């Protein structure tokens, strides 16, 4: 029973670490970070 629990915990940690890294690396893809466009690049 302890071996199964250890494998499940290891898999969970690996999956959550992967998801956290992916979310942080692609925050702008999710819309969480949208930087303001500099005035010099705007076409007004």
Secondary structure by P-SEA (a helix, b strand, c coil): caaaaaaaaaaaaaaaaaaaaaaaaccccccccccccccccccc
